[in-house]
Every structure is written in C-alpha cells, then in structure tokens.
Amino acid sequence: MKRRVVLPVAAILALAAPASAAGPFGSVHVGQWSGGAYTNDATGKFSGCVAGAPYQSGIYFMVIVQPNGEWGLGFTHPSWRLQPGQAFPIDLTFDGRDQFHVYGRVGSGGLVVVPMPAASSLVSQFRGARQMSAVAQGQLFQFNLNGTAVLLPTLVNCVRIVNQRGLKAAGDFTLKLATPQTGSAPVSSSLRADAPNASPGLQIEAIELASNFILRSGLRNPRVLNREETPASVASFGAAWRSDEATGLVRIIPSQGETKGLDVAAAVVAADAKECKGKFASGRMSELVDSDVVFRGFASCEDSDGARLAHYFIVPRRKGGFVMFSVVSDMKADASKAVTKDEQLVGFQKAALVAVTQ
C-alpha cells in the first residue's frame, strides 16, 4: 500500500535549518547514531536536535527534532547534485510493508529533509520499524533502524533540556539503559508485581512504549526519565516518565502461564495496599476500548505522606504477556486532580492501547 504524504512547503523549509547550523552542542550517542543540539548560523537561535549515521552506500541519514517538537528525516549523498529549494521525491518502505511516497525539500549543503508530523502515520511507522528502504533518484538505499526506540526519546530529551534551560545546559543527552541484573526486584509503591529478569531488549521496548504513551496522553510537558533520574529497580526492566501533573511507569510483563490481565491488576493493587499505612481503597475491571480489551486497576491511599491515587492500564502485548502503564497523582494541585477525571482516564486507556498496538 502506497500513501502519498502532502506537507506544507514552509514546514519543510523550517526543518532544513540544521544544514546551515552551528553545533553540535552537547552530545547524542545511540548505537551508530551521533549528534546533539544545533543553532541557526544566521540568527543564533536553537534550531533543533539532530542525530545521524553513515551507511556503506555513502548516504548519511539523520533524524531531526525541531524546538516545537516536529520531526524530520534528513538525507545527504555525495553523488547528488541538488539545488536549494528543489522538491525531492522519495519512496519510503518500513519492514517491507507500508510504503509512503513523500517529498523532501533540499536545503543548503544538499541536505534533503522530509518532515514527519508528530501525529502522522509516517512517524508511527518509523518509530516501530526495524528496517527502512528508500528509493531516491533511481537508487535503493537500505537502513537498519536498530536503536531508534532509544534515539527518539533521547532527541526529545535534548529538545526539552535546551528549550527549558538553554544551550548552557547542553551535555550528554543520551538516555542510558540500566545494567542488566538477574532475579526479580520490586519497583515502587506505584507498581509491585514480581519483576521479570532484566533484559536490554525489554528496557528498549519499555522506553519506546513510554514515549508512545506520553505522546498521546495529553499531559503537559511529559518526558521519559533518564537513568540517573529513574530508580534502579525500575530502570532494570522498565521505563519511568514525569509530567507537570503526574508520574508513571511502563512495565513489560512476559507470559506467565495462565495469568490474566485482571490477575495482574489485582496483584498490583494488593501490593499497594501493603504499602499504604492509612485509608486505602482499590478496584479492578476490564473495559472495551475500540473493540479491544484494556484491564484497569486503581489504588487510593491517604496516610501521613499525603494523598495519592494510582491508575493502572494493562494491555495485552503482541509478543505475549502484558504491558502495564501507571499514572500516579499526588492529588495536591488542581492539574494533578484533573488527571483522575473520567474523561482523562479514557484518554489514558486509548493512549495505552495505541502505544502497544501501533
């Protein structure tokens, strides 16, 4: 199936800024990808975070994130003779299935930039694919996309830090994986079922799922936490995130015999009950969301540490088992209380389902 992507010229030209930019400031290192933050040479303003990788075909491939959160792909090749402003057609295919016919725009230095709007199917396919092929000017180029599950949230982290604190805060933006450990470990008072054996593969999958979830959550300023900010017991097998209103975890639960989604919800809220030293309430249920089942659990605690309310959204995992998404509110500010309202919880359910099934 081929999809035609029509994009405004202004957006394409805006994305081409890194080609005439100064940098990198700070660093991004994920597998073969490297880069950092860049500024526009003409204005000196922050123009985005970029990471790229060379391939044996001679092509240099980049992923770009603008300060406003818009995404783009960049391509350069020494054999291309291109004029700035020229439209450049490319056919992109992900994992040999979905194909997109897109138009990039040539910027200075011969950089071809293809925008990927944050809510588009193009960025969704790129985020989840293992391989990408591109046909441009009669040539076929193959790209191994290993590491993109960590690269994309790393670039988002880069943009967030520079937007909030400026280039003076530029450092190593890379989100680190935890060192694998053996055995099981508890997570926190907000997530407590028996943990699976730590695995770099599970860590990468959890980071990708957390990124997918918060992008669709509607939360304010959400971000995936880096290893230094994440409790070691969480980083060893999952991912954590934080927004202005709430915090949360993403946890992968591999297949465990006849365990059902409601069993997982029950185990988690039971563990929360043990942690609460005051007034406690909990519940579990299953709900139909867009013809798919999402299992839910909640746990409310009021004790000397204050009030807190945790919601859990448990979705069947494609590879077997389940993925659990938690959203925890301290119930202090109005914004924190708002995330516990029914309409917001419905949004979290859909975000969890899309994050796993896209």
Salt bridges, closest charged atoms under 4 A:
ASP91 OD2 - LYS2 NZ 3.94
ASP91 OD1 - HIS101 ND1 2.59
ASP95 OD2 - ARG97 NH2 3.92
ASP98 OD2 - ARG3 NH2 3.24
ASP172 OD2 - LYS176 NZ 2.75
GLU205 OE2 - ARG317 NE 2.89
GLU229 OE2 - ARG223 NH2 2.64
GLU245 OE2 - ARG220 NE 3.57
GLU275 OE2 - ARG192 NH2 3.40
GLU287 OE2 - ARG296 NH1 3.38
ASP303 OD2 - ARG308 NH2 2.97
